[in-house]
């Protein structure tokens, strides 16, 4: 038979083709997972400073109105600035 063992189904060439396709699919899945994780990490990083600034503004206003003592203000400010 002429051409027996060639093409996608036969021999070492066929196995390499299948292995290459599997590696390509795995690579694409890893790339998409990496891109999604980067996008979500950037979202959290962008929101944290704005939320922290807003919390500090509220804290300053409460201190100015006399709702909290200087010690409470200082402690809360240190906690917010440290990121805990």
C-alpha positions, -999 to +999 in steps of 0.1 A: +000+000+000+014+033-010+015+060+017+008+036+047+020+051+080+020+088+069-004+115+078-020+124+112-026+088+124+006+071+118+041+069+132+061+094+151+050+124+131+014+118+141+022+116+178+043+148+176+014+166+159-010+155+186+015+165+214+020+199+197-018+205+197-021+195+233+007+218+243-009+247+223-042+242+241-026+240+275-005+271+267-037+291+257-055+280+289-025+292+310-023+325+291-060+332+297-057+323+334-027+346+338-045+374+320-076+371+342-055+370+374-036+401+364-068+419+356-084+411+390-052+419+408-051+454+392-087+460+401-081+453+438-049+474+438-067+504+422-096+504+447-076+501+479-059+535+480-092+553+472-110+534+499-082+541+523-083+578+515-120+579+520-117+562+554-090+587+564-113+616+554-141+601+576-117+596+604-105+633+602-141+645+602-150+624+633-120+637+651-128+673+641-164+669+655-150+655+687-166+621+683-132+603+689-102+611+711-068+619+698-055+585+709-083+568+690-076+590+660-039+582+660-044+545+665-070+543+636-048+564+613-018+541+619-039+510+612-053+525+579-019+536+567-003+503+574-029+486+553-042+461+579 
